[in-house]
C-alpha cells in the first residue's frame, strides 16, 4: 500500500534498484583476463595457486587486502537518501 503521490510497490522498486546497483558494481570489480605473474602494486610474485584460483588477478594477497579495506571504507553511502529527506 502506497500513500500520497507514490505508486504501489515504490518501496520495493527502490530496494530492487539498490540491490541491482550493488550487484552491478560488484561484477565490475571482478578481475578479468589472464592473471599477472607479479603484483601491480609491490612487484612481488603472485603464487601460482592464487593465479589459478582467481582469473585475472593483478594483486598479491597483502595488496588485495589493503585495497579491499580501502574500498570498504568508501562503501555504505546511501545515494538515494532517506524517505524523510525526500519528503522535505
PyMOL commands that set and color helices and strands:
alter all, ss='L'
color gray80, all
select helices_A, chain A and resi 10-29+48-53+61-74+83-87
alter helices_A, ss='H'
color red, helices_A
deselect
rebuild
show_as cartoon
